């Protein structure tokens, strides 16, 4: 008995075609993933750590503003008028309200 195509029928040819497409698709995906990974790690290597001239972040809480400074800021924002500013500042300092 003679066998033509070594017993390969329609299903064998179809599965072989699908298998080759999957293989080459995986190879292409691997190459793209590798290039993207190497490109990304190269960018991180070039950037490096920040230069030492940058100041370190504050470790303690910021200083609280003085009452005089708060009154000056409120006057600058227009929340109080100059007369009220002087009156409150004098009261704060213990001078009493201005005459």
Secondary structure, DSSP 8 states (H G I E B T S, - for coil): ---GGGG--HHHHHHHHHHHHHHHHHHHHHHHHHHHHHHHHHHHHHH-S--TTS-----S------HHHHHHHHHHHTSS-HHHHHHHHHHHHTS-S--
